[in-house]
């Protein structure tokens, strides 16, 4: 039976929360919205500085800044989270709770400032998939289940005591895009549940298990998105799903780069319309009729690429590509 204990804070009365919310991307927006719509007292928002984008290098706001402006919330956009002037401004809001959703690593001077503490929403069932890309890696590794976790921050990344967790099934057809959407909404509801439990002075705090082999979720880079055709077909398919639609797995055909968004395993011989020499093909070699199919050899069979993006072109089906192009 897992050990846990309940936290009681007699000095904190109902509706006494003063919340600082920290986040940047789209994933964090539903969490901020649900807090505001449920009348939680968000006193300020911290997000990334504006960034120049496009040909004109016009400054672009983060999704969280756009949301905060909509609700007329004070916004802080520090370049340096350890800067004395930022820490003084942060302290001036007298927040007793900070909530972090998809924000950068915090120094102790920030996460330890509130009297209650700082909790984070993480898109996995901790302690599994600690790191920057938990949704991607859960699919890449062929998991059938993942979830969301709220936990208190401490020194080591993603290791703090768990408050709540909720599970989510990973379907065979899921990509990182579809799973991201579901976890974004489920995570927002868990953030609200956690904040309300803290507001009511009654919430669990359970140490993370030390008795399981932990799988990590390191940051993903373009060079690590290349498909390894020496793997089994299912591993290739899971790799593509775990990177679709962004940042996208890729491969080279005739020295040209193609981003791959959707593929499937060829399951019977009638689908293998490649030439009679297919059994001697090496991993990574491909066959096509330049009309309807593009098959690539993996270690235990063939993968049929169905949607891809040739370098310099838009995303399309393979059959659409072959209407005006050849490989």
matplotlib code that plots the C-alpha trace (Angstrom):
import matplotlib.pyplot as plt

x = [0.0, 1.5, 2.3, 0.7, -0.4, -2.8, -1.8, -3.7, -2.9, -5.1, -3.9, -5.1, -8.9, -11.2, -10.8, -7.4, -5.3, -3.2, -1.9, 0.9, 0.5, 3.6, 3.4, 4.1, 2.7, -0.8, -0.7, -0.9, -3.8, -6.7, -5.2, -5.1, -8.6, -10.2, -8.7, -10.0, -13.4, -13.8, -13.0, -9.6, -7.6, -4.8, -2.9, -0.3, 1.0, 4.6, 5.5, 8.3, 9.5, 8.0, 9.9, 10.4, 8.9, 8.4, 10.1, 9.2, 10.5, 7.4, 7.2, 5.0, 3.2, 3.1, -0.3, -0.3, 0.3, -2.6, -4.8, -3.7, -4.3, -7.9, -8.5, -6.6, -4.1, -0.7, 2.0, 5.7, 8.2, 11.6, 14.7, 16.5, 14.5, 17.3, 17.4, 16.9, 14.5, 12.3, 12.4, 11.3, 8.5, 7.4, 7.5, 5.3, 2.3, 2.4, 1.3, 1.0, 0.8, 2.5, 1.2, 3.5, 2.3, 4.9, 7.3, 11.1, 13.1, 12.8, 15.5, 14.8, 14.5, 11.3, 9.7, 10.3, 8.9, 5.2, 4.3, 2.3, 4.7, 4.7, 3.1, 3.6, 1.4, 3.4, 2.1, 2.9, 2.3, 5.4, 7.9, 7.7, 8.8, 10.5, 11.8, 10.9, 8.9, 6.8, 3.9, 6.3, 8.3, 5.2, 4.1, 7.6, 8.0, 4.7, 3.0, -0.7, -1.3, -0.1, -1.7, -1.2, 0.3, 0.4, 3.3, 5.2, 8.5, 11.8, 15.5, 15.6, 13.6, 10.2, 10.9, 8.6, 5.7, 2.7, -0.6, -3.0, -2.7, -5.2, -4.7, -5.3, -5.4, -3.1, -5.0, -3.3, -4.2, -3.0, -0.3, 1.4, -1.0, -4.2, -2.8, -1.6, -5.1, -6.6, -3.9, -4.1, -7.8, -7.4, -4.4, -6.4, -9.1, -6.4, -4.9, -8.3, -8.9, -5.5, -5.9, -9.3, -8.0, -5.2, -7.8, -9.8, -6.7, -7.1, -4.8, -2.5, 1.2, 2.7, 6.5, 7.2, 8.0, 11.6, 11.0, 10.4, 12.7, 12.2, 11.8, 13.0, 11.7, 14.6, 14.2, 13.9, 16.1, 15.8, 18.8, 17.3, 14.0, 15.6, 13.8, 16.0, 14.9, 16.9, 14.2, 11.1, 8.1, 6.0, 8.9, 9.1, 5.4, 5.4, 8.4, 6.4, 3.3, 5.3, 6.6, 3.5, 2.7, 5.6, 8.5, 8.0, 10.1, 12.1, 14.0, 16.0, 15.0, 17.5, 19.3, 16.2, 14.6, 10.9, 9.1, 6.8, 3.5, 1.6, 2.5, 1.4, 2.7, 2.1, 0.4, 0.0, 1.6, -1.2, -0.2, 3.4, 3.2, 7.0, 9.1, 10.1, 13.5, 11.9, 13.1, 16.7, 16.2, 18.2, 16.7, 15.9, 15.6, 12.3, 10.0, 7.3, 5.2, 5.2, 1.4, -0.1, 2.4, 5.8, 7.1, 10.3, 12.0, 12.3, 14.0, 11.0, 8.9, 7.7, 6.2, 3.9, 4.3, 0.9, 1.4, 4.6, 6.1, 8.8, 11.4, 10.1, 6.5, 3.4, 2.2, 0.3, -0.7, 1.8, -0.8, -1.3, 2.4, 2.7, 0.1, 2.9, 6.1, 8.2, 10.8]
y = [0.0, 3.4, 5.8, 9.2, 11.8, 14.6, 18.2, 20.5, 24.2, 25.8, 29.3, 29.2, 30.0, 29.3, 31.7, 33.0, 31.8, 34.3, 32.4, 33.2, 31.2, 30.4, 29.0, 29.8, 27.5, 26.5, 23.5, 25.8, 28.0, 25.7, 25.5, 29.2, 29.7, 27.0, 28.7, 32.1, 30.8, 29.0, 32.2, 31.2, 34.2, 34.5, 37.7, 37.6, 35.6, 34.9, 33.9, 34.0, 37.3, 38.3, 36.9, 38.3, 36.1, 36.1, 38.1, 41.4, 40.1, 41.4, 40.7, 37.7, 37.1, 33.7, 31.9, 32.5, 36.2, 36.4, 34.7, 36.9, 40.0, 38.7, 38.6, 41.8, 40.0, 41.5, 39.9, 39.5, 38.4, 38.1, 37.2, 36.2, 34.4, 35.1, 38.9, 40.8, 43.3, 40.4, 38.6, 41.8, 42.3, 38.7, 39.0, 42.2, 40.1, 38.2, 35.0, 32.0, 29.4, 29.2, 26.9, 25.9, 24.5, 24.1, 26.7, 26.7, 25.4, 27.5, 28.5, 27.8, 31.5, 31.4, 28.0, 28.2, 31.8, 31.0, 29.8, 26.8, 26.1, 25.6, 22.8, 21.7, 19.9, 17.2, 15.2, 11.7, 9.4, 10.3, 9.0, 7.7, 10.0, 12.7, 15.3, 17.7, 15.5, 13.0, 12.8, 12.1, 9.4, 7.6, 7.0, 6.3, 3.6, 2.0, 2.6, 1.8, 4.2, 7.6, 10.5, 13.7, 14.5, 17.5, 17.5, 20.0, 21.3, 20.4, 20.6, 17.6, 17.9, 16.2, 14.3, 16.2, 14.7, 13.8, 15.5, 14.0, 11.7, 10.8, 8.1, 8.4, 5.5, 5.7, 4.4, 2.7, 5.5, 8.3, 10.7, 13.1, 15.7, 13.9, 12.8, 16.3, 17.7, 15.2, 15.6, 19.4, 19.4, 16.6, 18.4, 21.6, 19.8, 18.3, 21.7, 23.0, 20.0, 20.5, 24.2, 23.6, 20.9, 23.2, 26.0, 23.6, 22.8, 19.1, 17.5, 14.4, 14.5, 11.2, 10.6, 9.2, 5.5, 4.5, 0.9, 1.0, 1.4, 5.0, 5.8, 9.3, 11.8, 14.0, 16.9, 16.0, 17.5, 17.5, 15.2, 12.6, 12.5, 10.5, 7.2, 4.1, 1.5, -1.2, -1.4, -3.6, -2.2, -1.5, 0.5, 2.6, 3.3, 4.2, 6.6, 8.3, 8.6, 10.0, 12.8, 13.6, 16.3, 18.1, 18.1, 15.1, 12.1, 12.2, 10.0, 10.4, 9.0, 9.6, 12.1, 14.2, 14.8, 13.7, 14.4, 11.4, 11.9, 8.6, 5.1, 1.5, -2.0, -4.2, -7.2, -9.7, -10.7, -9.4, -5.8, -6.3, -5.2, -4.6, -6.6, -10.2, -9.2, -7.7, -10.5, -9.5, -5.7, -4.1, -2.1, 1.4, 0.4, 1.4, 0.4, 2.3, 2.3, 6.2, 6.0, 4.6, 3.3, 3.8, 0.9, 1.0, -2.1, -2.4, -5.2, -7.5, -6.4, -3.4, 0.0, 1.8, 5.6, 7.2, 10.9, 12.8, 16.2, 16.5, 19.2, 22.5, 21.3, 21.0, 17.9, 15.5, 11.9, 9.8, 9.3, 13.1, 13.5, 11.0, 12.9, 15.3, 13.9, 10.8, 9.4]
z = [0.0, -1.0, 1.8, 1.8, 4.2, 4.2, 4.5, 6.8, 7.0, 9.7, 9.0, 5.5, 5.2, 2.3, -0.6, 0.8, -2.1, -4.0, -7.1, -9.4, -12.7, -14.8, -18.3, -22.0, -24.7, -25.8, -23.4, -20.4, -21.6, -20.6, -17.1, -16.7, -18.1, -15.9, -12.8, -13.7, -14.8, -11.5, -9.5, -8.2, -7.3, -9.9, -9.0, -11.8, -14.7, -15.6, -19.2, -21.7, -23.2, -26.5, -29.5, -33.0, -35.7, -39.4, -42.2, -40.5, -37.1, -35.4, -31.7, -31.0, -27.7, -26.1, -25.9, -22.1, -22.6, -25.0, -22.5, -19.6, -21.6, -22.3, -18.5, -17.7, -15.5, -14.6, -16.7, -15.8, -18.6, -17.0, -19.0, -15.8, -13.1, -10.6, -11.2, -7.9, -9.5, -10.8, -7.4, -5.6, -8.1, -7.6, -3.9, -4.1, -5.2, -1.9, -3.5, -1.2, -4.1, -7.5, -10.3, -13.2, -16.5, -19.3, -18.1, -17.9, -14.9, -11.8, -9.4, -5.7, -5.0, -7.1, -6.4, -2.6, -2.3, -1.6, 1.9, 0.5, -2.2, -6.0, -7.9, -11.4, -14.0, -15.8, -18.7, -17.5, -14.6, -12.5, -11.8, -15.4, -18.2, -16.2, -18.7, -21.4, -23.9, -21.9, -24.4, -27.3, -25.5, -24.2, -27.7, -29.1, -26.5, -27.4, -24.1, -23.8, -21.0, -19.7, -17.8, -15.9, -12.5, -10.2, -7.8, -5.6, -6.9, -5.1, -6.1, -8.4, -11.6, -11.7, -8.4, -5.9, -3.9, -5.9, -5.2, -7.8, -10.9, -13.6, -16.3, -20.0, -22.5, -25.5, -28.6, -31.5, -33.8, -31.4, -32.5, -30.2, -31.6, -30.6, -27.2, -26.5, -27.0, -24.5, -21.9, -22.2, -21.2, -18.6, -17.1, -16.8, -14.8, -12.6, -12.0, -10.9, -8.7, -7.1, -6.4, -4.9, -2.6, -1.5, -1.0, 1.2, 3.3, 2.4, -0.2, -0.4, -0.8, -1.7, -2.3, -5.8, -5.9, -5.6, -6.6, -10.4, -13.3, -14.5, -18.2, -19.1, -21.6, -22.8, -25.1, -28.7, -31.4, -35.2, -35.6, -33.3, -35.4, -38.2, -38.7, -38.0, -40.5, -38.8, -36.2, -36.3, -38.2, -35.0, -33.5, -36.7, -36.7, -33.0, -33.6, -36.4, -34.2, -31.3, -33.5, -35.6, -36.4, -34.7, -34.9, -37.3, -38.0, -41.2, -43.6, -46.8, -50.2, -53.0, -50.7, -50.3, -46.9, -46.3, -43.1, -42.3, -40.6, -41.1, -42.0, -41.4, -41.4, -44.4, -42.8, -45.6, -48.9, -51.1, -50.1, -51.0, -54.6, -54.8, -57.1, -56.6, -55.2, -52.1, -49.8, -50.4, -49.8, -47.0, -44.2, -45.5, -49.1, -50.7, -53.5, -55.3, -58.5, -58.4, -58.4, -55.3, -52.8, -51.2, -49.1, -47.0, -45.6, -41.8, -39.9, -39.9, -42.9, -44.8, -43.7, -46.1, -45.9, -46.3, -45.5, -45.8, -46.6, -49.2, -48.5, -49.6, -50.1, -48.0, -46.2, -48.5, -49.1, -51.1, -53.9, -54.1, -54.4, -57.2, -59.3, -60.3, -58.9, -58.9, -56.6]

ax = plt.figure().add_subplot(projection="3d")
ax.plot(x, y, z, "-o")
ax.set_aspect("equal")
plt.show()
